[in-house]
Amino acid sequence: KNEVEQSPQNLTAQEGEFITINCSYSVGISALHWLQQHPGGGIVSLFMLSSGKKKHGRLIATINIQEKHSSLHITASHPRDSAVYICAVGSNYKLTFGKGTLLTVNP
Amino acid sequence: KAGVTQTPRYLIKTRGQQVTLSCSPISGHRSVSWYQQTPGQGLQFLFEYFSETQRNKGNFPGRFSGRQFSNSRSEMNVSTLELGDSALYLCASSLETAGEQFFGPGTRLTVL
């Protein structure tokens, strides 16, 4: 079993829909990261969180430390949100990554 | 502020050769991490450096090594290249220990 599990692996949505990507982990962590990677593009850090909830624009990330679970929400999705979203957990100066969720938002 | 830079951006090598990749972190960032990304395995941690000290190393063979200089710039070296080493190699820097990571554009290594 992978230390970091993401679901779903693939997600197709219509523009305007509310999107949720889930991440579960099995190890103790110092922080959880949500990253975005566009096809052929670099990786951008969206959130780093160790408790509670954070919001940047249309993106919201939550974490439940007791349940070892985090969610990334995108409100009012847009085609430019199409990308791979990767969950990573940090512990002992090391990041361990999920396999990523490929999100496609159709106009 | 300039972002994380990596050189070269693309590299083609043959099996058995060695390669050195370079990473310049954001000014003021002292932590540099290296990652390998492949279609099959996704992103995997290689190593992390802070103030010239390697603090953790991923599950890779000894052919993979790295170092960090006093100006925080970092290099990684892969010796005796294998076909399976073909990947995108990414470095990321952060201001503080276990802080938010800022990724470079990566070096695309192809081993023939």
Interface residues (C-beta under 8 A of the other chain):
Chain A: S30 A31 H33 L35 G42 I43 V44 S45 M48 I86 A88 G90 N92 Y93 K94 L95 T96 F97 G98 K99 G100
Chain B: S31 S33 Y35 G42 L43 Q44 F45 E48 F50 R55 N56 G58 L90 A92 T97 A98 G99 E100 Q101 F102 F103 G104 P105 G106
